[in-house]
Amino acid sequence: MTSLKRTQPTGSDSTNLSSKVYVRTTRAGKVQKIVREVYLRQDIPCSSALCSECSKISTTYARGRAQPPVLAAKPLTSETFSTGHYLVPDTNAVLTGMDLFELESAFKDVIILQTVLEEVKNRSLPLYHRLVALTKNEDKRCYVFFNEFRMETYVVRQTGESINDRNDRAVRRAVQWYKEHLELSVKKKACPAIVMISNDNDCRKKAIAEGLVGLSLSKYVSGLEDADTLLDMVNEGREREDAKTTQENFYPEYYSLSKMTTGVKAGTMHQGTFGVSPFNYLEGTVRVPAFERPLIILGRENSNRAVSGDVAVVEVLPKEQWKTPSSKIVEEETLTKNDNPEAEDGETVISNKERKALQEDVKKAHGTTTEGKPQPTARIVGIIKRNWRQYVGHVDKDSVRTSDKLSRAAQTVFVIPMDKRIPKIRVRTRQAGELLGKRVLITIDSWDRDSRYPVGHFVRSLGELESKGAETEALLLEYDVQYRPFAKSVLDCLPEEGHDWKVPADTSDPGWRDRRDLRDLLVCSIDPPGCVDIDDALHATQLPNGNFAVGVHIADVSNFVKPDTAMDREASMRGTTVYLVDKRIDMLPMLLGTDLCSLKPFVERYAFSVLWELTPEADIVSVDFNKSVIRSRYAFSYEQAQLRIDDASQTDDLTQGMRILLQLSRTLRAKRMAAGALNLASPEVRIETESETSDPIDVKTKQALATNSLVEEFMLLANISVARRVQTAFPQTALLRRHAAPPAANFATLTHQLRVKRGLTLDVSSSKALADSLDTCVSSDSPFFNTLIRILATRCMTAAEYFAAGTLAPAQYRHYGLASEIYTHFTSPIRRYADLAVHRQLAAAIDYAPLAPSLQSRSRLEGVCRNINVRHRNAQFAGRASVEYYVGQALKGRDLIEEGHVMRVFENGVVVFVPRFGIEGLIRLRDMGTPEPVGEFDGEEYVLNVTGSREVRLELFDEVKVRITDEVEESTGKRKVKLGLA
Amino acid sequence: MPLDTSSYSLALLRLDGRRWNELRRIHAVISSQPAADGSSYLEMGNTKVICTVTGPSEQKRTGPQQPTGPTASARIDVEVSVAGFSSVDRKKRSRTDKRTAEMQHILVSALSDIVHTHLYPHSTILISLHVLSLDGGLLAALINASTLALVDAGIPMSDYLVACTTGSTVNNASSRAVPARQTIPGIRSMANEVDDPLLDLNGLEEQDLPFVTVATVGSEKGRVAVCFSETRMMAERLEEMLAVGVDGCQMIRKVLDASVKAHGRRMLDDT
């Protein structure tokens, strides 16, 4: 009989075989046993420049890519480690101290073990990505040592040993090996110390028993220079775990994951994203698919440690506990001003003041009519995914014990995030004095049951509050805008010729392949004044048959940004250019955006042209898409173009062309409006700045000229034509943009308000009906009333979004606001990534170039869409926040009386919109007079009757005179626009 | 838990600790079932296959479609059965599984080329393959096991038919290749990701990466007899992958050859 026994691997073989067997549970709850092979080897280098052995391990395996040693021969020294040291952090140290490891000044020569890398990956994907990015940073000298594949450092899990213990042992084994390995080639005295960093006491003890050096993260940091600053960055929550004693728990425990999954499946629980009301920090909502209206979450106990943005699981409360949405303004700052950040004891989850604020709502729960009816109220029973990010905020002055700058005593302070929906964060710091009055960046580490507020740690200081630099950076961080300069690998993708790049003169050049020569056309561009990234240009001529030849020419960015290059990846990540008042954060490097791609006048540029033949009634006879070369004749600003068109003495062909365009655009607009396109309004203002210092001096509302709408109409036409073409060519993967019809429930409040206050009806059955009924919303006494209603209606809409055609049924492609069956973005490839992707798809559709694989895969495209949707929204928010900040700056030191309109009425105040500055602000009862007047609120009629020190009747939609001043906020020292009744 | 295939660029080590050009452990036994005419047992990593050869035996069925006359040669039948317990989740494969049928067909046509079937007219050679454990490179393992069993059965063939799989670390979606005609002078494309061809993929890698099964006949580069892929890949990568695959086949050929010779020596010693 032949035996089936395995032949033993021969000794000369450098690999050895082991196997990994583990059990995992699938999402469906099935238990699987996985068997994997592991080939153990001896040729994994230690990568120290000191080691003579490992440099011999040839890198032939790497196909000629020699890998120089990563760890320096002369690593950083410190008092404790005079011969220098290499760091080996364990998983917990990485998880808690990622911000520290990313420091430029310290933490060099770090050995990241494979064990640690894998564990980090399982625990937190974002941290894993940061860690991998760290290993690619050459300055940090970070080396990933694949200890699990090296024979000497591979550790077999023993029976009865927990996986964590095994991993700890693997880390210690690797440290030991490094120590012994380096001592082979370096004399013992000169050998750098291998320092294990672990926050686990037990593991450290074992390491010391084995003759290794083991330090906790804070111990190690305190041995460094600049220890005080660095100690603040040690993650608070996880460090404390060691010393935690059982305390009173403030919050109910979360349900187990399996209980939640079963609950959600059975329909007894619901999953959704938790959002906090901007007016009342104690009230949140969770929108779940099962209900048309969002569920209300009231109070701290029910919101159970969820932070705005988290994905949570909720359980609906019994009907008798249902409440109405609050009609009161509740601000965290005022209610919890006196909380002591240091002491936990004696606190209850809901302080008396908070309880009182909530009590008012319970009273309301027995309201009678439709609007005052209690709504389904729920409580949070668990969190599926934390969406914590880094938050920008400032240290609460009242929570600081000693503001002595020299004091290095650690104290716990509150940081109040800029975003009002995020609770205060408890941060332990040694530099409280210095941080006062600064914008700081912090992260939340944890929120345990026994802590009323989340615990976080300080990341870095952005600079003085109110300083332009700090506030701008704060904005960018808050909206996650990538504002770092472009990396070298990105800039390497630019054409070598730089600014000297020209369209090749020789038409046989490959760049001219399949391009139409449109240099003879009288093309011009019309943009806002001072625009440098010119995406689009237009032309029009009359044809002999009475029709018009019209062309829209878009910068051919896809010619310069090739798919899947570093530049493409960067652009796809940035998603969009962000426009702030004083700054532009480009999606593409300057060279492309403002020069090579920009359709500047008088020079030849590559373009992607959409050419139509239109009848005088603006019906499309034919459309043609072409890569082309154009030469713009002039770059107009909107005003210039308007003046030129209006000037009857100008009769040259270019002006005539513009007149044709204007004529056609009016027809197009009329047709669009007839089809039910919405004319929505959002408060838009322009900041006038001093040319030298760019300090804001005045605020103007934007004016719309006929030429604005001229450009807009043709861009819409081009986008729609392209969308049709791309969708036909790629029914699965075309990148389109849609705007879903808002559910009627969104308008319920506004409809009710209009009916009660003005006797007007809002028909929301279709976009056409809505457009028509919005037109009827006029008030004889206030011309602004219509705009106000449009602003409010806009807020009831859903957001438009990008999507891949295959993910939805064609009926859902519709763009509600534009009343178009299909829509995409094509006309601004310099500043939006979606347009760039659509350019590539259109180029493939007309057989100009093959389609990149990334645009063929639907799943990849969905990823791109998700990202650009978020980036697009964030860019809008950042832009608005920037305007808001500058409006505040422009109003500095002024005292004005302006006209305002009541937008919302609360029990203890009103929200007023001031059209002149595009600001909306709160006027609370206590702002109206001292002592605080008494307010009598009628939720049915939206009236607040103020009596007492001030007598006034405030009604919804009323015009009021508002006094605008700025005041310095006491707790923060921050200047804030303050509104009051005149 | 191991990292996924995207971590390859960190240390140029694969999920199971191999380099790009390393095979998994191969363990081959000939005459594993002495009762059969020819048999073999082959392990390539955790892929385990038993093969038995029955025949050449007289053809029982003589349907009208069977060629008759002096030119008629032996027919090769292949039966592949994948055990329900072979992969992580137990699942029953139907007899009419299309993928199995395709593999059977590939085996039949590849083996018919190298086996001297004309020596056995009007007869059938039945090759039954049983997959006990499945961890990537199934078709390659089936081909190698059949070759060994045919050798054991003493059926004349022109040379070993050996196979292995080869893949590429860059999968379709993230490849950065710019087709040549599209490149425009002055624009350099950046390569900072590692794109290596990989030899002998395991099951996990097969799920993630594009791969081809290559089989060759003969030593010194030999001749490619089978080239089969079920995944999409960039055409530019194929050449490199094939070159690595052909080299891999040579390595496997040496292993198989050694085990055949060892078996031969044992037979001589026994007699």
HADDOCK unambig.tbl for C-alpha pairs under 7 A between the chains (distance, minus, plus):
assign (segid A and resid 2 and name CA) (segid B and resid 32 and name CA) 5.90 0.50 0.50
assign (segid A and resid 32 and name CA) (segid B and resid 88 and name CA) 6.51 0.50 0.50
assign (segid A and resid 33 and name CA) (segid B and resid 88 and name CA) 6.62 0.50 0.50
assign (segid A and resid 34 and name CA) (segid B and resid 88 and name CA) 6.61 0.50 0.50
assign (segid A and resid 37 and name CA) (segid B and resid 16 and name CA) 5.94 0.50 0.50
assign (segid A and resid 38 and name CA) (segid B and resid 16 and name CA) 4.67 0.50 0.50
assign (segid A and resid 38 and name CA) (segid B and resid 17 and name CA) 6.01 0.50 0.50
assign (segid A and resid 39 and name CA) (segid B and resid 16 and name CA) 5.88 0.50 0.50
assign (segid A and resid 39 and name CA) (segid B and resid 17 and name CA) 5.08 0.50 0.50
assign (segid A and resid 39 and name CA) (segid B and resid 18 and name CA) 6.24 0.50 0.50
assign (segid A and resid 40 and name CA) (segid B and resid 17 and name CA) 6.55 0.50 0.50
assign (segid A and resid 61 and name CA) (segid B and resid 19 and name CA) 6.61 0.50 0.50
assign (segid A and resid 62 and name CA) (segid B and resid 12 and name CA) 6.66 0.50 0.50
assign (segid A and resid 118 and name CA) (segid B and resid 1 and name CA) 6.72 0.50 0.50
assign (segid A and resid 118 and name CA) (segid B and resid 2 and name CA) 6.64 0.50 0.50
assign (segid A and resid 118 and name CA) (segid B and resid 3 and name CA) 6.07 0.50 0.50
assign (segid A and resid 149 and name CA) (segid B and resid 17 and name CA) 5.39 0.50 0.50
assign (segid A and resid 493 and name CA) (segid B and resid 187 and name CA) 6.04 0.50 0.50
assign (segid A and resid 493 and name CA) (segid B and resid 188 and name CA) 5.67 0.50 0.50
assign (segid A and resid 493 and name CA) (segid B and resid 189 and name CA) 6.32 0.50 0.50
assign (segid A and resid 494 and name CA) (segid B and resid 187 and name CA) 6.27 0.50 0.50
assign (segid A and resid 495 and name CA) (segid B and resid 186 and name CA) 4.90 0.50 0.50
assign (segid A and resid 495 and name CA) (segid B and resid 187 and name CA) 5.00 0.50 0.50
assign (segid A and resid 496 and name CA) (segid B and resid 186 and name CA) 5.34 0.50 0.50
assign (segid A and resid 496 and name CA) (segid B and resid 187 and name CA) 6.94 0.50 0.50
assign (segid A and resid 510 and name CA) (segid B and resid 184 and name CA) 6.99 0.50 0.50
assign (segid A and resid 511 and name CA) (segid B and resid 184 and name CA) 6.61 0.50 0.50
assign (segid A and resid 564 and name CA) (segid B and resid 176 and name CA) 4.79 0.50 0.50
assign (segid A and resid 565 and name CA) (segid B and resid 176 and name CA) 6.40 0.50 0.50
assign (segid A and resid 565 and name CA) (segid B and resid 189 and name CA) 6.12 0.50 0.50
assign (segid A and resid 565 and name CA) (segid B and resid 190 and name CA) 6.10 0.50 0.50
assign (segid A and resid 566 and name CA) (segid B and resid 190 and name CA) 6.54 0.50 0.50
assign (segid A and resid 853 and name CA) (segid B and resid 172 and name CA) 6.62 0.50 0.50
assign (segid A and resid 853 and name CA) (segid B and resid 173 and name CA) 5.61 0.50 0.50
assign (segid A and resid 854 and name CA) (segid B and resid 173 and name CA) 5.05 0.50 0.50
assign (segid A and resid 854 and name CA) (segid B and resid 174 and name CA) 6.63 0.50 0.50
assign (segid A and resid 857 and name CA) (segid B and resid 173 and name CA) 6.91 0.50 0.50
